[in-house]
Amino acid sequence: MVARLLIGLVVIGAIVMFVRGMRGRAAAPAERRAVDARTVRCAHCQVYLPRDEAVVADGRSYCSREHAEQSRA
Ligand SMILES: [Zn+2]
């Protein structure tokens, strides 16, 4: 009886670990999408920066006013 109880606990532990692992993996892409939504890439030097710090010119995002002007020239 004690052996069965131990096996039961191991099985439950394994299921809990498995479910946690699945949740962790499922949460990762959503988190990455959230980061992408807040981040833009400079069209001139390809650097990533927060959307609210970006300079937008001609519908493109730049890391600085200088790069916006250089890219246009
Ligand atoms: Zn740049």
N, CA, C, O and the ligand as a Tripos MOL2 file, in Angstrom:
@<TRIPOS>MOLECULE
protein
  293   291    74     0     0
PROTEIN
NO_CHARGES

@<TRIPOS>ATOM
      1 N           0.8300   -1.2210    0.0000 N.3       1 MET1
      2 CA          0.0000    0.0000    0.0000 C.3       1 MET1
      3 C           0.8580    1.2610    0.0000 C.2       1 MET1
      4 O           0.5640    2.2290   -0.7020 O.2       1 MET1
      5 N           1.9250    1.2330    0.8000 N.am      2 VAL2
      6 CA          2.8200    2.4040    0.8720 C.3       2 VAL2
      7 C           3.5100    2.6340   -0.4650 C.2       2 VAL2
      8 O           3.6890    3.7750   -0.8920 O.2       2 VAL2
      9 N           3.8940    1.5490   -1.1220 N.am      3 ALA3
     10 CA          4.5560    1.6490   -2.4300 C.3       3 ALA3
     11 C           3.6100    2.2830   -3.4470 C.2       3 ALA3
     12 O           4.0280    3.1210   -4.2460 O.2       3 ALA3
     13 N           2.3590    1.8920   -3.4190 N.am      4 ARG4
     14 CA          1.3580    2.4560   -4.3500 C.3       4 ARG4
     15 C           1.1970    3.9580   -4.1100 C.2       4 ARG4
     16 O           1.0920    4.7460   -5.0500 O.2       4 ARG4
     17 N           1.1800    4.3320   -2.8310 N.am      5 LEU5
     18 CA          1.0340    5.7450   -2.4760 C.3       5 LEU5
     19 C           2.2210    6.5390   -3.0350 C.2       5 LEU5
     20 O           2.0520    7.6300   -3.5810 O.2       5 LEU5
     21 N           3.4180    5.9720   -2.8880 N.am      6 LEU6
     22 CA          4.6220    6.6480   -3.3900 C.3       6 LEU6
     23 C           4.5710    6.7880   -4.9090 C.2       6 LEU6
     24 O           4.9040    7.8380   -5.4590 O.2       6 LEU6
     25 N           4.1460    5.7080   -5.5790 N.am      7 ILE7
     26 CA          4.0420    5.7500   -7.0480 C.3       7 ILE7
     27 C           3.0380    6.8300   -7.4530 C.2       7 ILE7
     28 O           3.2680    7.5910   -8.3930 O.2       7 ILE7
     29 N           1.9090    6.8820   -6.7140 N.am      8 GLY8
     30 CA          0.8860    7.8910   -6.9840 C.3       8 GLY8
     31 C           1.4440    9.2970   -6.8540 C.2       8 GLY8
     32 O           1.1590   10.1590   -7.6850 O.2       8 GLY8
     33 N           2.2340    9.5340   -5.8200 N.am      9 LEU9
     34 CA          2.8330   10.8590   -5.6050 C.3       9 LEU9
     35 C           3.8060   11.2100   -6.7230 C.2       9 LEU9
     36 O           3.8430   12.3470   -7.1940 O.2       9 LEU9
     37 N           4.5950   10.2180   -7.1440 N.am     10 VAL10
     38 CA          5.5660   10.4460   -8.2300 C.3      10 VAL10
     39 C           4.8350   10.7940   -9.5250 C.2      10 VAL10
     40 O           5.2400   11.6970  -10.2580 O.2      10 VAL10
     41 N           3.7440   10.0600   -9.7950 N.am     11 VAL11
     42 CA          2.9660   10.3040  -11.0140 C.3      11 VAL11
     43 C           2.3650   11.7120  -10.9790 C.2      11 VAL11
     44 O           2.4280   12.4420  -11.9690 O.2      11 VAL11
     45 N           1.7830   12.0890   -9.8390 N.am     12 ILE12
     46 CA          1.1920   13.4290   -9.7060 C.3      12 ILE12
     47 C           2.2750   14.5030   -9.8860 C.2      12 ILE12
     48 O           2.0670   15.5100  -10.5620 O.2      12 ILE12
     49 N           3.4300   14.2600   -9.2640 N.am     13 GLY13
     50 CA          4.5560   15.1940   -9.4030 C.3      13 GLY13
     51 C           4.9700   15.3550  -10.8490 C.2      13 GLY13
     52 O           5.2270   16.4660  -11.3110 O.2      13 GLY13
     53 N           5.0340   14.2320  -11.5680 N.am     14 ALA14
     54 CA          5.4280   14.2570  -12.9800 C.3      14 ALA14
     55 C           4.4140   15.0360  -13.8060 C.2      14 ALA14
     56 O           4.7920   15.8030  -14.6920 O.2      14 ALA14
     57 N           3.1140   14.8430  -13.5190 N.am     15 ILE15
     58 CA          2.0530   15.5470  -14.2570 C.3      15 ILE15
     59 C           2.1570   17.0570  -14.0000 C.2      15 ILE15
     60 O           2.0600   17.8600  -14.9270 O.2      15 ILE15
     61 N           2.3540   17.4270  -12.7420 N.am     16 VAL16
     62 CA          2.4730   18.8550  -12.3900 C.3      16 VAL16
     63 C           3.6670   19.4830  -13.1180 C.2      16 VAL16
     64 O           3.5580   20.5800  -13.6660 O.2      16 VAL16
     65 N           4.7990   18.7860  -13.1200 N.am     17 MET17
     66 CA          5.9970   19.2840  -13.8020 C.3      17 MET17
     67 C           5.7420   19.4400  -15.2990 C.2      17 MET17
     68 O           6.1560   20.4210  -15.9160 O.2      17 MET17
     69 N           5.0370   18.4320  -15.8800 N.am     18 PHE18
     70 CA          4.7450   18.4390  -17.3180 C.3      18 PHE18
     71 C           3.8560   19.6290  -17.6750 C.2      18 PHE18
     72 O           4.1210   20.3430  -18.6430 O.2      18 PHE18
     73 N           2.7910   19.8380  -16.8780 N.am     19 VAL19
     74 CA          1.8500   20.9340  -17.1370 C.3      19 VAL19
     75 C           2.5710   22.2850  -17.0030 C.2      19 VAL19
     76 O           2.3630   23.1910  -17.8100 O.2      19 VAL19
     77 N           3.4150   22.4030  -15.9780 N.am     20 ARG20
     78 CA          4.1840   23.6550  -15.7900 C.3      20 ARG20
     79 C           5.1010   23.9190  -16.9730 C.2      20 ARG20
     80 O           5.2270   25.0520  -17.4370 O.2      20 ARG20
     81 N           5.7440   22.8470  -17.4590 N.am     21 GLY21
     82 CA          6.6420   22.9620  -18.6160 C.3      21 GLY21
     83 C           5.8940   23.4340  -19.8440 C.2      21 GLY21
     84 O           6.3760   24.2950  -20.5800 O.2      21 GLY21
     85 N           4.6980   22.8630  -20.0690 N.am     22 MET22
     86 CA          3.8710   23.2400  -21.2180 C.3      22 MET22
     87 C           3.4550   24.7060  -21.1250 C.2      22 MET22
     88 O           3.5000   25.4400  -22.1120 O.2      22 MET22
     89 N           3.0500   25.1190  -19.9250 N.am     23 ARG23
     90 CA          2.6280   26.5190  -19.7260 C.3      23 ARG23
     91 C           3.7780   27.4750  -19.9870 C.2      23 ARG23
     92 O           3.6060   28.5160  -20.6220 O.2      23 ARG23
     93 N           4.9560   27.1110  -19.4900 N.am     24 GLY24
     94 CA          6.1430   27.9490  -19.6830 C.3      24 GLY24
     95 C           6.4530   28.1430  -21.1480 C.2      24 GLY24
     96 O           6.7830   29.2430  -21.5900 O.2      24 GLY24
     97 N           6.3390   27.0310  -21.9140 N.am     25 ARG25
     98 CA          6.6360   27.1020  -23.3410 C.3      25 ARG25
     99 C           5.5800   27.9050  -24.0860 C.2      25 ARG25
    100 O           5.8990   28.6330  -25.0260 O.2      25 ARG25
    101 N           4.3050   27.7740  -23.6640 N.am     26 ALA26
    102 CA          3.2100   28.4720  -24.3280 C.3      26 ALA26
    103 C           3.2720   29.9770  -24.0580 C.2      26 ALA26
    104 O           2.8650   30.7780  -24.8990 O.2      26 ALA26
    105 N           3.7790   30.3560  -22.8920 N.am     27 ALA27
    106 CA          3.8090   31.7640  -22.5210 C.3      27 ALA27
    107 C           4.9200   32.5220  -23.2560 C.2      27 ALA27
    108 O           4.8110   33.7300  -23.4640 O.2      27 ALA27
    109 N           5.9770   31.8230  -23.6460 N.am     28 ALA28
    110 CA          7.1420   32.4810  -24.2390 C.3      28 ALA28
    111 C           6.8270   33.2560  -25.5220 C.2      28 ALA28
    112 O           7.2270   34.4150  -25.6250 O.2      28 ALA28
    113 N           6.1230   32.6680  -26.5140 N.am     29 PRO29
    114 CA          5.8850   33.4280  -27.7580 C.3      29 PRO29
    115 C           5.0480   34.6780  -27.5310 C.2      29 PRO29
    116 O           5.3050   35.7090  -28.1530 O.2      29 PRO29
    117 N           4.0440   34.6070  -26.6430 N.am     30 ALA30
    118 CA          3.1980   35.7670  -26.3630 C.3      30 ALA30
    119 C           4.0400   36.9010  -25.7750 C.2      30 ALA30
    120 O           3.8400   38.0740  -26.0900 O.2      30 ALA30
    121 N           4.9840   36.5200  -24.9170 N.am     31 GLU31
    122 CA          5.8670   37.5130  -24.3090 C.3      31 GLU31
    123 C           6.7480   38.1620  -25.3750 C.2      31 GLU31
    124 O           6.9830   39.3700  -25.3550 O.2      31 GLU31
    125 N           7.2300   37.3330  -26.3070 N.am     32 ARG32
    126 CA          8.0920   37.8520  -27.3720 C.3      32 ARG32
    127 C           7.3070   38.8190  -28.2520 C.2      32 ARG32
    128 O           7.8340   39.8520  -28.6670 O.2      32 ARG32
    129 N           6.0300   38.4820  -28.5400 N.am     33 ARG33
    130 CA          5.1940   39.3700  -29.3530 C.3      33 ARG33
    131 C           4.9930   40.7080  -28.6640 C.2      33 ARG33
    132 O           5.0040   41.7530  -29.3140 O.2      33 ARG33
    133 N           4.8070   40.6820  -27.3400 N.am     34 ALA34
    134 CA          4.6110   41.9100  -26.5700 C.3      34 ALA34
    135 C           5.8510   42.7910  -26.6620 C.2      34 ALA34
    136 O           5.7440   44.0120  -26.7780 O.2      34 ALA34
    137 N           7.0270   42.1720  -26.6120 N.am     35 VAL35
    138 CA          8.2780   42.9250  -26.7240 C.3      35 VAL35
    139 C           8.3860   43.5290  -28.1210 C.2      35 VAL35
    140 O           8.7840   44.6850  -28.2690 O.2      35 VAL35
    141 N           8.0290   42.7450  -29.1550 N.am     36 ASP36
    142 CA          8.0780   43.2310  -30.5340 C.3      36 ASP36
    143 C           7.1520   44.4270  -30.7320 C.2      36 ASP36
    144 O           7.4830   45.3610  -31.4620 O.2      36 ASP36
    145 N           5.9870   44.3920  -30.0770 N.am     37 ALA37
    146 CA          5.0120   45.4630  -30.2330 C.3      37 ALA37
    147 C           5.5250   46.7670  -29.6300 C.2      37 ALA37
    148 O           5.1080   47.8490  -30.0430 O.2      37 ALA37
    149 N           6.4210   46.6670  -28.6620 N.am     38 ARG38
    150 CA          6.9420   47.8580  -27.9890 C.3      38 ARG38
    151 C           8.2810   48.3010  -28.5860 C.2      38 ARG38
    152 O           8.8240   49.3390  -28.2070 O.2      38 ARG38
    153 N           8.8080   47.5080  -29.5220 N.am     39 THR39
    154 CA         10.1420   47.7690  -30.0450 C.3      39 THR39
    155 C          10.0870   48.0150  -31.5470 C.2      39 THR39
    156 O           9.3420   47.3450  -32.2620 O.2      39 THR39
    157 N          10.8690   48.9670  -32.0240 N.am     40 VAL40
    158 CA         10.9830   49.2190  -33.4550 C.3      40 VAL40
    159 C          12.4540   49.1220  -33.8540 C.2      40 VAL40
    160 O          13.3420   49.1670  -33.0020 O.2      40 VAL40
    161 N          12.7000   48.9890  -35.1520 N.am     41 ARG41
    162 CA         14.0590   48.8510  -35.6420 C.3      41 ARG41
    163 C          14.3990   50.0820  -36.4800 C.2      41 ARG41
    164 O          13.5950   50.5260  -37.2990 O.2      41 ARG41
    165 N          15.5800   50.6210  -36.2690 N.am     42 CYS42
    166 CA         16.0340   51.7570  -37.0630 C.3      42 CYS42
    167 C          16.2190   51.3010  -38.5030 C.2      42 CYS42
    168 O          16.9210   50.3200  -38.7530 O.2      42 CYS42
    169 N          15.5990   51.9990  -39.4580 N.am     43 ALA43
    170 CA         15.6770   51.6150  -40.8620 C.3      43 ALA43
    171 C          17.0620   51.9060  -41.4360 C.2      43 ALA43
    172 O          17.3730   51.4560  -42.5390 O.2      43 ALA43
    173 N          17.8910   52.6450  -40.7150 N.am     44 HIS44
    174 CA         19.2310   53.0050  -41.2060 C.3      44 HIS44
    175 C          20.3070   52.0770  -40.6480 C.2      44 HIS44
    176 O          21.0690   51.4970  -41.4210 O.2      44 HIS44
    177 N          20.3880   51.9220  -39.3130 N.am     45 CYS45
    178 CA         21.4570   51.1130  -38.7140 C.3      45 CYS45
    179 C          20.9460   49.8080  -38.1130 C.2      45 CYS45
    180 O          21.7340   49.0690  -37.5220 O.2      45 CYS45
    181 N          19.6550   49.4970  -38.2420 N.am     46 GLN46
    182 CA         19.0380   48.2230  -37.8320 C.3      46 GLN46
    183 C          19.0520   48.0040  -36.3170 C.2      46 GLN46
    184 O          18.8560   46.8760  -35.8640 O.2      46 GLN46
    185 N          19.2770   49.0480  -35.5320 N.am     47 VAL47
    186 CA         19.3010   48.8760  -34.0740 C.3      47 VAL47
    187 C          17.8570   48.8530  -33.5460 C.2      47 VAL47
    188 O          16.9870   49.5510  -34.0670 O.2      47 VAL47
    189 N          17.6160   48.0440  -32.5080 N.am     48 TYR48
    190 CA         16.2960   47.9710  -31.8930 C.3      48 TYR48
    191 C          16.1900   48.9890  -30.7640 C.2      48 TYR48
    192 O          17.1340   49.1610  -29.9930 O.2      48 TYR48
    193 N          15.0560   49.6580  -30.6630 N.am     49 LEU49
    194 CA         14.8610   50.6460  -29.6060 C.3      49 LEU49
    195 C          13.3810   50.7320  -29.2530 C.2      49 LEU49
    196 O          12.5320   50.3400  -30.0540 O.2      49 LEU49
    197 N          13.0550   51.2470  -28.0460 N.am     50 PRO50
    198 CA         11.6450   51.3770  -27.6620 C.3      50 PRO50
    199 C          10.8970   52.2920  -28.6200 C.2      50 PRO50
    200 O          11.4190   53.3120  -29.0700 O.2      50 PRO50
    201 N           9.6490   51.8980  -28.9240 N.am     51 ARG51
    202 CA          8.8220   52.6430  -29.8770 C.3      51 ARG51
    203 C           8.7120   54.1290  -29.5280 C.2      51 ARG51
    204 O           8.7570   54.9830  -30.4140 O.2      51 ARG51
    205 N           8.5680   54.4330  -28.2410 N.am     52 ASP52
    206 CA          8.3640   55.8320  -27.8440 C.3      52 ASP52
    207 C           9.6410   56.6690  -27.9260 C.2      52 ASP52
    208 O           9.5900   57.8880  -27.7580 O.2      52 ASP52
    209 N          10.8010   56.0200  -28.1860 N.am     53 GLU53
    210 CA         12.0540   56.7780  -28.3540 C.3      53 GLU53
    211 C          12.4200   56.9340  -29.8260 C.2      53 GLU53
    212 O          13.3740   57.6340  -30.1630 O.2      53 GLU53
    213 N          11.6650   56.2860  -30.6930 N.am     54 ALA54
    214 CA         12.0070   56.2760  -32.1090 C.3      54 ALA54
    215 C          11.5930   57.5770  -32.7980 C.2      54 ALA54
    216 O          10.6260   58.2290  -32.4020 O.2      54 ALA54
    217 N          12.3490   57.9350  -33.8380 N.am     55 VAL55
    218 CA         12.0140   59.0770  -34.6830 C.3      55 VAL55
    219 C          11.3290   58.5150  -35.9260 C.2      55 VAL55
    220 O          11.9150   57.7010  -36.6400 O.2      55 VAL55
    221 N          10.1010   58.9390  -36.1890 N.am     56 VAL56
    222 CA          9.3630   58.4140  -37.3330 C.3      56 VAL56
    223 C           9.3870   59.4390  -38.4590 C.2      56 VAL56
    224 O           9.0080   60.5950  -38.2700 O.2      56 VAL56
    225 N           9.8380   58.9970  -39.6370 N.am     57 ALA57
    226 CA          9.8790   59.8630  -40.8190 C.3      57 ALA57
    227 C           9.5070   59.0350  -42.0310 C.2      57 ALA57
    228 O          10.0380   57.9400  -42.2130 O.2      57 ALA57
    229 N           8.6060   59.5320  -42.8630 N.am     58 ASP58
    230 CA          8.1440   58.8360  -44.0700 C.3      58 ASP58
    231 C           7.6210   57.4340  -43.7510 C.2      58 ASP58
    232 O           7.8000   56.5140  -44.5490 O.2      58 ASP58
    233 N           6.9770   57.2630  -42.5910 N.am     59 GLY59
    234 CA          6.4140   55.9700  -42.2100 C.3      59 GLY59
    235 C           7.4470   54.9600  -41.7480 C.2      59 GLY59
    236 O           7.1020   53.8010  -41.5190 O.2      59 GLY59
    237 N           8.7010   55.3590  -41.6050 N.am     60 ARG60
    238 CA          9.7510   54.4640  -41.1270 C.3      60 ARG60
    239 C          10.2430   54.9480  -39.7790 C.2      60 ARG60
    240 O          10.1210   56.1280  -39.4500 O.2      60 ARG60
    241 N          10.8040   54.0260  -38.9900 N.am     61 SER61
    242 CA         11.3010   54.3610  -37.6660 C.3      61 SER61
    243 C          12.8190   54.4440  -37.6740 C.2      61 SER61
    244 O          13.4880   53.6430  -38.3260 O.2      61 SER61
    245 N          13.3540   55.4030  -36.9570 N.am     62 TYR62
    246 CA         14.8020   55.5960  -36.8580 C.3      62 TYR62
    247 C          15.1990   55.7880  -35.3960 C.2      62 TYR62
    248 O          14.3800   56.1910  -34.5690 O.2      62 TYR62
    249 N          16.4700   55.4960  -35.0860 N.am     63 CYS63
    250 CA         16.9440   55.6160  -33.7090 C.3      63 CYS63
    251 C          17.2300   57.0730  -33.3650 C.2      63 CYS63
    252 O          17.2400   57.4400  -32.1900 O.2      63 CYS63
    253 N          17.4620   57.9010  -34.3710 N.am     64 SER64
    254 CA         17.7980   59.3060  -34.1300 C.3      64 SER64
    255 C          17.3910   60.1540  -35.3420 C.2      64 SER64
    256 O          17.1480   59.6250  -36.4270 O.2      64 SER64
    257 N          17.3210   61.4550  -35.1430 N.am     65 ARG65
    258 CA         16.9950   62.3880  -36.2220 C.3      65 ARG65
    259 C          18.0650   62.3420  -37.3300 C.2      65 ARG65
    260 O          17.7560   62.4700  -38.5150 O.2      65 ARG65
    261 N          19.3360   62.1560  -36.9100 N.am     66 GLU66
    262 CA         20.4530   62.0820  -37.8540 C.3      66 GLU66
    263 C          20.2520   60.9240  -38.8580 C.2      66 GLU66
    264 O          20.4410   61.0850  -40.0640 O.2      66 GLU66
    265 N          19.8660   59.7660  -38.3230 N.am     67 HIS67
    266 CA         19.6770   58.6110  -39.2010 C.3      67 HIS67
    267 C          18.4750   58.7900  -40.1080 C.2      67 HIS67
    268 O          18.4830   58.3200  -41.2450 O.2      67 HIS67
    269 N          17.4450   59.4630  -39.6220 N.am     68 ALA68
    270 CA         16.2750   59.7330  -40.4490 C.3      68 ALA68
    271 C          16.6780   60.6120  -41.6410 C.2      68 ALA68
    272 O          16.2400   60.3870  -42.7690 O.2      68 ALA68
    273 N          17.5190   61.6120  -41.3690 N.am     69 GLU69
    274 CA         17.9740   62.5220  -42.4300 C.3      69 GLU69
    275 C          18.9470   61.8320  -43.3790 C.2      69 GLU69
    276 O          18.8640   62.0110  -44.5940 O.2      69 GLU69
    277 N          19.8890   61.0260  -42.8170 N.am     70 GLN70
    278 CA         20.8650   60.3170  -43.6440 C.3      70 GLN70
    279 C          20.1770   59.3380  -44.5900 C.2      70 GLN70
    280 O          20.5740   59.1930  -45.7460 O.2      70 GLN70
    281 N          19.1380   58.6670  -44.0820 N.am     71 SER71
    282 CA         18.4440   57.6630  -44.8830 C.3      71 SER71
    283 C          17.6530   58.3270  -46.0110 C.2      71 SER71
    284 O          17.4810   57.7370  -47.0780 O.2      71 SER71
    285 N          17.1780   59.5360  -45.7830 N.am     72 ARG72
    286 CA         16.3870   60.2440  -46.7690 C.3      72 ARG72
    287 C          17.2720   60.8170  -47.8780 C.2      72 ARG72
    288 O          16.8620   60.9060  -49.0350 O.2      72 ARG72
    289 N          18.4970   61.2040  -47.5000 N.am     73 ALA73
    290 CA         19.4180   61.8520  -48.4510 C.3      73 ALA73
    291 C          19.9330   60.8710  -49.5140 C.2      73 ALA73
    292 O          20.7140   61.2580  -50.3850 O.2      73 ALA73
    293 ZN         20.0230   54.3190  -36.4910 Zn       74 ZN74
@<TRIPOS>BOND
     1     1     2 1
     2     2     3 1
     3     3     4 2
     4     3     5 am
     5     5     6 1
     6     6     7 1
     7     7     8 2
     8     7     9 am
     9     9    10 1
    10    10    11 1
    11    11    12 2
    12    11    13 am
    13    13    14 1
    14    14    15 1
    15    15    16 2
    16    15    17 am
    17    17    18 1
    18    18    19 1
    19    19    20 2
    20    19    21 am
    21    21    22 1
    22    22    23 1
    23    23    24 2
    24    23    25 am
    25    25    26 1
    26    26    27 1
    27    27    28 2
    28    27    29 am
    29    29    30 1
    30    30    31 1
    31    31    32 2
    32    31    33 am
    33    33    34 1
    34    34    35 1
    35    35    36 2
    36    35    37 am
    37    37    38 1
    38    38    39 1
    39    39    40 2
    40    39    41 am
    41    41    42 1
    42    42    43 1
    43    43    44 2
    44    43    45 am
    45    45    46 1
    46    46    47 1
    47    47    48 2
    48    47    49 am
    49    49    50 1
    50    50    51 1
    51    51    52 2
    52    51    53 am
    53    53    54 1
    54    54    55 1
    55    55    56 2
    56    55    57 am
    57    57    58 1
    58    58    59 1
    59    59    60 2
    60    59    61 am
    61    61    62 1
    62    62    63 1
    63    63    64 2
    64    63    65 am
    65    65    66 1
    66    66    67 1
    67    67    68 2
    68    67    69 am
    69    69    70 1
    70    70    71 1
    71    71    72 2
    72    71    73 am
    73    73    74 1
    74    74    75 1
    75    75    76 2
    76    75    77 am
    77    77    78 1
    78    78    79 1
    79    79    80 2
    80    79    81 am
    81    81    82 1
    82    82    83 1
    83    83    84 2
    84    83    85 am
    85    85    86 1
    86    86    87 1
    87    87    88 2
    88    87    89 am
    89    89    90 1
    90    90    91 1
    91    91    92 2
    92    91    93 am
    93    93    94 1
    94    94    95 1
    95    95    96 2
    96    95    97 am
    97    97    98 1
    98    98    99 1
    99    99   100 2
   100    99   101 am
   101   101   102 1
   102   102   103 1
   103   103   104 2
   104   103   105 am
   105   105   106 1
   106   106   107 1
   107   107   108 2
   108   107   109 am
   109   109   110 1
   110   110   111 1
   111   111   112 2
   112   111   113 am
   113   113   114 1
   114   114   115 1
   115   115   116 2
   116   115   117 am
   117   117   118 1
   118   118   119 1
   119   119   120 2
   120   119   121 am
   121   121   122 1
   122   122   123 1
   123   123   124 2
   124   123   125 am
   125   125   126 1
   126   126   127 1
   127   127   128 2
   128   127   129 am
   129   129   130 1
   130   130   131 1
   131   131   132 2
   132   131   133 am
   133   133   134 1
   134   134   135 1
   135   135   136 2
   136   135   137 am
   137   137   138 1
   138   138   139 1
   139   139   140 2
   140   139   141 am
   141   141   142 1
   142   142   143 1
   143   143   144 2
   144   143   145 am
   145   145   146 1
   146   146   147 1
   147   147   148 2
   148   147   149 am
   149   149   150 1
   150   150   151 1
   151   151   152 2
   152   151   153 am
   153   153   154 1
   154   154   155 1
   155   155   156 2
   156   155   157 am
   157   157   158 1
   158   158   159 1
   159   159   160 2
   160   159   161 am
   161   161   162 1
   162   162   163 1
   163   163   164 2
   164   163   165 am
   165   165   166 1
   166   166   167 1
   167   167   168 2
   168   167   169 am
   169   169   170 1
   170   170   171 1
   171   171   172 2
   172   171   173 am
   173   173   174 1
   174   174   175 1
   175   175   176 2
   176   175   177 am
   177   177   178 1
   178   178   179 1
   179   179   180 2
   180   179   181 am
   181   181   182 1
   182   182   183 1
   183   183   184 2
   184   183   185 am
   185   185   186 1
   186   186   187 1
   187   187   188 2
   188   187   189 am
   189   189   190 1
   190   190   191 1
   191   191   192 2
   192   191   193 am
   193   193   194 1
   194   194   195 1
   195   195   196 2
   196   195   197 am
   197   197   198 1
   198   198   199 1
   199   199   200 2
   200   199   201 am
   201   201   202 1
   202   202   203 1
   203   203   204 2
   204   203   205 am
   205   205   206 1
   206   206   207 1
   207   207   208 2
   208   207   209 am
   209   209   210 1
   210   210   211 1
   211   211   212 2
   212   211   213 am
   213   213   214 1
   214   214   215 1
   215   215   216 2
   216   215   217 am
   217   217   218 1
   218   218   219 1
   219   219   220 2
   220   219   221 am
   221   221   222 1
   222   222   223 1
   223   223   224 2
   224   223   225 am
   225   225   226 1
   226   226   227 1
   227   227   228 2
   228   227   229 am
   229   229   230 1
   230   230   231 1
   231   231   232 2
   232   231   233 am
   233   233   234 1
   234   234   235 1
   235   235   236 2
   236   235   237 am
   237   237   238 1
   238   238   239 1
   239   239   240 2
   240   239   241 am
   241   241   242 1
   242   242   243 1
   243   243   244 2
   244   243   245 am
   245   245   246 1
   246   246   247 1
   247   247   248 2
   248   247   249 am
   249   249   250 1
   250   250   251 1
   251   251   252 2
   252   251   253 am
   253   253   254 1
   254   254   255 1
   255   255   256 2
   256   255   257 am
   257   257   258 1
   258   258   259 1
   259   259   260 2
   260   259   261 am
   261   261   262 1
   262   262   263 1
   263   263   264 2
   264   263   265 am
   265   265   266 1
   266   266   267 1
   267   267   268 2
   268   267   269 am
   269   269   270 1
   270   270   271 1
   271   271   272 2
   272   271   273 am
   273   273   274 1
   274   274   275 1
   275   275   276 2
   276   275   277 am
   277   277   278 1
   278   278   279 1
   279   279   280 2
   280   279   281 am
   281   281   282 1
   282   282   283 1
   283   283   284 2
   284   283   285 am
   285   285   286 1
   286   286   287 1
   287   287   288 2
   288   287   289 am
   289   289   290 1
   290   290   291 1
   291   291   292 2
@<TRIPOS>SUBSTRUCTURE
     1 MET1         2 RESIDUE 1 A MET
     2 VAL2         6 RESIDUE 1 A VAL
     3 ALA3        10 RESIDUE 1 A ALA
     4 ARG4        14 RESIDUE 1 A ARG
     5 LEU5        18 RESIDUE 1 A LEU
     6 LEU6        22 RESIDUE 1 A LEU
     7 ILE7        26 RESIDUE 1 A ILE
     8 GLY8        30 RESIDUE 1 A GLY
     9 LEU9        34 RESIDUE 1 A LEU
    10 VAL10       38 RESIDUE 1 A VAL
    11 VAL11       42 RESIDUE 1 A VAL
    12 ILE12       46 RESIDUE 1 A ILE
    13 GLY13       50 RESIDUE 1 A GLY
    14 ALA14       54 RESIDUE 1 A ALA
    15 ILE15       58 RESIDUE 1 A ILE
    16 VAL16       62 RESIDUE 1 A VAL
    17 MET17       66 RESIDUE 1 A MET
    18 PHE18       70 RESIDUE 1 A PHE
    19 VAL19       74 RESIDUE 1 A VAL
    20 ARG20       78 RESIDUE 1 A ARG
    21 GLY21       82 RESIDUE 1 A GLY
    22 MET22       86 RESIDUE 1 A MET
    23 ARG23       90 RESIDUE 1 A ARG
    24 GLY24       94 RESIDUE 1 A GLY
    25 ARG25       98 RESIDUE 1 A ARG
    26 ALA26      102 RESIDUE 1 A ALA
    27 ALA27      106 RESIDUE 1 A ALA
    28 ALA28      110 RESIDUE 1 A ALA
    29 PRO29      114 RESIDUE 1 A PRO
    30 ALA30      118 RESIDUE 1 A ALA
    31 GLU31      122 RESIDUE 1 A GLU
    32 ARG32      126 RESIDUE 1 A ARG
    33 ARG33      130 RESIDUE 1 A ARG
    34 ALA34      134 RESIDUE 1 A ALA
    35 VAL35      138 RESIDUE 1 A VAL
    36 ASP36      142 RESIDUE 1 A ASP
    37 ALA37      146 RESIDUE 1 A ALA
    38 ARG38      150 RESIDUE 1 A ARG
    39 THR39      154 RESIDUE 1 A THR
    40 VAL40      158 RESIDUE 1 A VAL
    41 ARG41      162 RESIDUE 1 A ARG
    42 CYS42      166 RESIDUE 1 A CYS
    43 ALA43      170 RESIDUE 1 A ALA
    44 HIS44      174 RESIDUE 1 A HIS
    45 CYS45      178 RESIDUE 1 A CYS
    46 GLN46      182 RESIDUE 1 A GLN
    47 VAL47      186 RESIDUE 1 A VAL
    48 TYR48      190 RESIDUE 1 A TYR
    49 LEU49      194 RESIDUE 1 A LEU
    50 PRO50      198 RESIDUE 1 A PRO
    51 ARG51      202 RESIDUE 1 A ARG
    52 ASP52      206 RESIDUE 1 A ASP
    53 GLU53      210 RESIDUE 1 A GLU
    54 ALA54      214 RESIDUE 1 A ALA
    55 VAL55      218 RESIDUE 1 A VAL
    56 VAL56      222 RESIDUE 1 A VAL
    57 ALA57      226 RESIDUE 1 A ALA
    58 ASP58      230 RESIDUE 1 A ASP
    59 GLY59      234 RESIDUE 1 A GLY
    60 ARG60      238 RESIDUE 1 A ARG
    61 SER61      242 RESIDUE 1 A SER
    62 TYR62      246 RESIDUE 1 A TYR
    63 CYS63      250 RESIDUE 1 A CYS
    64 SER64      254 RESIDUE 1 A SER
    65 ARG65      258 RESIDUE 1 A ARG
    66 GLU66      262 RESIDUE 1 A GLU
    67 HIS67      266 RESIDUE 1 A HIS
    68 ALA68      270 RESIDUE 1 A ALA
    69 GLU69      274 RESIDUE 1 A GLU
    70 GLN70      278 RESIDUE 1 A GLN
    71 SER71      282 RESIDUE 1 A SER
    72 ARG72      286 RESIDUE 1 A ARG
    73 ALA73      290 RESIDUE 1 A ALA
    74 ZN74       293 GROUP 0 **** ****
